[in-house]
Amino acid sequence: MNLKRTHYCGHLNSSLAGQEVTLCGWVDRWRDHGGVVFIDIRDREGITQIVFDPETSPMDIAGTLRQEYVIAISGTVRTRPEGMKNVNLPTGEIEVLVSHLELLNKATQLPFSLHEDSPNAGEVDESLRLNYRYLELRKKGLQKNLKIRHDFLRSAREFYAQNNFWEIETPILYKSTPEGARDYLVPSRVHPGLFYALPQSPQTLKQLCMIGGLDRYVQIARCFRDEDLRADRQPEFTQIDVEMSFVDENDIQTLHETMMQKVLLEVLKKEISVPFQRLKYQEAMDRFGSDKPDLRNSLELVDLTELGKKSTFQVYQTALAEGGILKGLCFEEKESLSRSELDGLLKKVAPFGARGITWIRIKGPGDWQSPQAKFFDEGLKKEIEEKLSFNKPAMLFLMCGKDTMVNNSLSALRLDYGKRFGYTDESRNAFLWVTDFPLLEFNDEDKRFYAAHHPFTRPHPEDLHLFLEKNDKSSLAAVRACAYDLVWNGFEIGGGSLRIYNPEVQSRMFDVLGIGPDEAKVKFGFFLKALQYGTPPHGGIALGVDRIAMLLAGTDAIRDVIAFPKTQKASCSMSEAPSVVDPVQLTELGLKIIQKEIPKTT
């Protein structure tokens, strides 16, 4: 390569007219206008039109150029003639008259067009695009998303440095510890039969940094979880991992409100106000049916459990007698829902375990249209209407059953119809902290408690006596945690807690979780030992980089802000990972593949 770049394509403007420049990039489009050849050359910063004039330009090579050929050119910047300027292009006022051209590499026929305006652009199968991800990366939209991700992390790093955090790296090859999901295991060749685990988070390690007196730790940490995927989850992901000593919840929350304020201003040029709203977990569930409510949506759920007991609907009576709840979602029917759509509501809520849903069209006071209207007398209708907030005519959805099923179902419908009927103000950015989560979750299948956040979360000081002194299910289930989630427009973008720093309390936590002293010593002995050497009060948070970048970029899938994402089956279409390995490698590790028997189909 003889020509050396002086400018990026997207950085040229009319102030450079008359200057000699050298550009490097890809041929984006090629046009021959009667001997004069116009080419759009592209790099990551943008596109510039270059011109080959038969009188001054090297036409012999220019005529062989095709889309995605890699070239370097030198030439003179000049303003385009009036009527030829492209107001839709940042460099649309100028072009470069080429004097020298170097063909750096050719490109074979593309598997699909890289132009979003091509006739079949929307028909390219996603698996094909993932298979050629390196070509997808040349597209303007994906490059813009990755630039946003970069700007976000740069802004965040600056913020933590300005606030006296040290960026500290923790091991990737570490010990397998229960964090709530399956570990990715790595066999050790040096220690046959033993395994490392890729970290689900650096939780114990960052707490050890606090025990080590490092005071303020931050890490852009890669984490790994062997779990089922969805649009906002990948098997490997990145989080901003933070831990602080001698702080309370408000210190951590206030700091990160300021950080998000800085990020949105610098990345999106948008101002957001602080402090963010704070909402206790139970109130969030009562009002919105979700611990990550989208507060841009003005619709709220209404608890009708006590009134439901007055209904003659036997389905309600049975569910309420078994400890269930009855909730309603009511909204003005801004466009009349068809009977077929109402009959299809069950399909929308069935994934949450619902086996039925009641819809009621309220035309006026006491004027209810519904197959179930007969189960509500006039007095009960009036009592229910008084609890609702709506403009008539309105649609009322009623769900009855276990609280988790009811909340999940109505929360999904709230989001769906809130957006459809304009109750969600998408011009806003709604941030909030959800606090006072339950410390423990009881699993009915194996009749034991699990940590709702993780086993190092500190019990709420007002509930500490219940945690230390009680062993019955109801008392332990009532214990709140010093835990908090940061929610943005209905997405959880971060979660954290104050940590247990007393070894006796930590041992009690393991005991409640059914982890006996011997098991605790094997899995966490190093950590329990460290707690005995003067552990400061501390807490932290982990912010999801992929999810925040997704929201900053205005997309709805984290793969759009990840250079090389995995598929929903945790595989890489491009490299065909995971893949088989050489048997010699398995022998060195002392491993043998056992083929799973595939069930026969009939």
Phi, psi and omega in degrees: 000118183263325181277133181249130185298137175251333183216154167280152183301318185283358184261359182278146176207180186294341179292344180264004181306132180092349182269151174275131179227159173235127181242148175231140178170202184250146174288116182268310176221155186223126182222131177250113180251074176064044179104326174274124184255129176251130179230136171268119178258137190233137165227190187292341183269349178150198186232140173230139175277130176244151187235132175252113179258127182306335183281334186230348188254156178284088187285339183297320179276324183304323181291346181262354185288143177221172184304134177074007169295146180261125185224162168232137180225151169239147179181186184253131177285134176217152178285145179286151177297153176302139182089348180249001181283145181252101184289346181272358182241130180305328179260018189290351179274345186231170171210169181241121175278115189282133174247332179223143180223135175233119176278113185269329179191150176263166177230140178281177181300130182287146177288341176198159181287144177268000180268123181293340181267008178289153187304324185251022185301321183278357184259359181289125182297140183299322181297325177292319180294322178291328179293329178245049185301327181296332174283320176303325182296343178281347183288145184301316184297314181291322177296322178298318179297317181291329175293320177298317178299316178299313181297321178299311182292324177297315180297317180295316179300317178300318182298313182294322178296320179293339181253028169068029173271146171258133175274116187234132179269138176245162186296147170272319175274113188217193184268141177288121178226146182290116179241002178112343178229172179287143175277150162274122185260145180235113181291147179261126176286323184287330180240082186306134178086355179251157187226144163270167170231141172285137189291132169286331170193160178274041192303300182293328181293319180288331174291324176295330175297324178290320176297328179282002175081019183278348166070304181224110184245142170216148178209136168275094195258135171274132183229158189221130177220128181271081183221167180296146187260164173207186186300328182248031180214139178227157180293332173235137186212172183239137176226150169274112188257125188229141172216142184221143178260153175059047182228163170244182183300317184297324178300314183291318182292315180299318179301317186278341168296316179295322178296313179294326176299315179295317183297312182294326179291317184280327184269316184252355185059034179245138178262135175235149183265150176234157003284159175285157176295145176242133185224127179290148184308312185295322178293321178299317179293319181296315187273328187235350181071016185211146174269007173221059186292145174272104184281359171287342181267121185278352181288143176227155177275154180236128179280120181239023186303310182294321179290330179298332180293341179273349179286153177266009180285115186295329178301318179292316183300318181293313182295318181291325178295335180269012178092012180283180178233161174237125178229155179233151172235120185235138179206154176293130183277087187287343170216130188297126178283132181289159179297324179295323178292319179296320178292337181269004181300325184300326179296329181288329185255351179302323179300343180264007178095006181285140177245002178187157176211141178257129172245141181223122174267116182264105182278332181186180181306116178075358181265090184253132174246113182186147174300338181259005183301330183295344181272003181236119178282174186299320180295319180292320177303315181296318180298319180292317180298326180293338180270350183265154175240108185196164171253133181281147357284154185222161174248134179239124172256131178242133177232136181227135179153204180297144187302321182297315181295315181298312181296314181298319183293309183290329176297318179295318179292324177301315180293317183297304185281336175297319178286319184295320185258015171081018177278349180257117179273095186284357176278348182268162166242114185251111177253147171202158172257129171258126188236176174057047176293159170299143178284324188231154173234131181266131179260117183291336183289311181255008172054051178209162179271148171235155177288127180291325180254284168199166189287009180248009182280135183284134173295149177300134184303329179288341181250006185299324181296324177295318183294319185277330191252339185255148178236358181280155186300313185295322180293314181293325179294337182275351182290126177270159180251153169277063184236154185206143175242144173260124184242136179229114177052040177087004177247132172285117182252355179193151177215142180203183181194163162280145187258157172290128178238002177258124184299328179292319179294322179294319177296322178296320178300314178298322180296314180297326180278004179078019177262105183291169182304318181293315179294319179298322180294320180294314187275324188228019183304318180299323183283318178297323177297316182297325181298339184278355186251045174079068181271127179283156169300135184205165178195173182194194182201154171235127181253131182283107183298314184297317183290319178295316178299321178301314181290322177298323182278350179073028177250173183243014179217132184291341178297339180285351178238015178242131185299313183228081184281162173270162175279180179291349175259018177060033178241163178250109182297327185290309184264353183063034172269143002284157184222168177290155178239164180299133178306332179298321179296319179295320179297318179299329181270355181071032182248153176221134180280127175254116182289128176285139178283125180274123181301139179282140178259147181248000000 
